Amino acid sequence: MVILLPIVVVNEIGMGDPFFCKYLCPQGVLEGAIPLSITNEGIRSALGVLFSWKAFVLLAVIVGSIFFYRPFCKWLCPLGAFYALLNRVSLFQMKVDKDKCVYCLVCKRACPVDAISAVCRACSYGEYDFKAEDEVTTGSAVIDDELCVYCGWCEGVCPTDAVETNKPFKGTLEIDQEACQTCGACVDTCPCDALAFPVSTAPGQRLDRITKHDQYCIRCKACAKVCPNGAITVTRTEIDHTPIKSVTWLDAFDAIKN
């Protein structure tokens, strides 16, 4: 629908329609058709089968979000599918040391994209109430490379340091708290839960409008792009890659970094 249909199905001048955007993506209905039809009777009268179909898709995504984490991103978005193909040959793979893993399932609960399948077959209940020297734990822990975004939550919460993360980008994440209006667009967009609304800890304490978990940011810049006030600045200072001498590749990495 994204690549083949626009190539095969073309109009009289040889151009293909954006079939995914036109027939499946519900963003246009949510941000355009519904608001405009509320205020314009002419637009309401022009709505037809296509609007009804995309409104149904939008409703399905909203209902699905109640039961599943980011259903649109996981099952409908073509960009995620494209990235998933590249993840199979990615140089930045997650590593799980099976000799250290005690299958406590903490990483599975912490993963923001449900990329970890972990099963504990013989251990005590709870997150940390196990004694590895006294009881034998068996199970499995598998990280799905197609879903993993290399945020590092699993490494951060692992009580036995069994997970090793290799992030492709290093850099900084800065939030201008004065410009931030706490709209929550960045929190909703972040794929790795690196941004969150603050939690009050003491009476009279001044809270930031948005808090950040910088160690879990992957420098994707999605938050900076959706911020309506330009309050977020993400800078990529370094790309982790094997040493190369090719000027072409170095220029390409600089372009990605910037």
Sequence and secondary structure as in RCSB ss.txt:
>XXXX:A:sequence
MVILLPIVVVNEIGMGDPFFCKYLCPQGVLEGAIPLSITNEGIRSALGVLFSWKAFVLLAVIVGSIFFYRPFCKW
LCPLGAFYALLNRVSLFQMKVDKDKCVYCLVCKRACPVDAISAVCRACSYGEYDFKAEDEVTTGSAVIDDELCVY
CGWCEGVCPTDAVETNKPFKGTLEIDQEACQTCGACVDTCPCDALAFPVSTAPGQRLDRITKHDQYCIRCKACAK
VCPNGAITVTRTEIDHTPIKSVTWLDAFDAIKN
>XXXX:A:secstr
  SHHHHHSB TTS B  HHHHHT  HHIIIIIHHHHHH HHHHHH  HHHHHHHHHHHHHHHHHHHSSSHIIII
I HHHHHHHHHHTT S   EE TTT     HHHHH TT  EEEEESS  SSSS   TTTS   EEEEE TTT   
  HHHHH TT  EE   SEEEEEEE TTT     HHHHH TT  EE     STT    SSEE GGG     HHHH
H TT  EEEEEEEE       HHHHHHHHHHH 
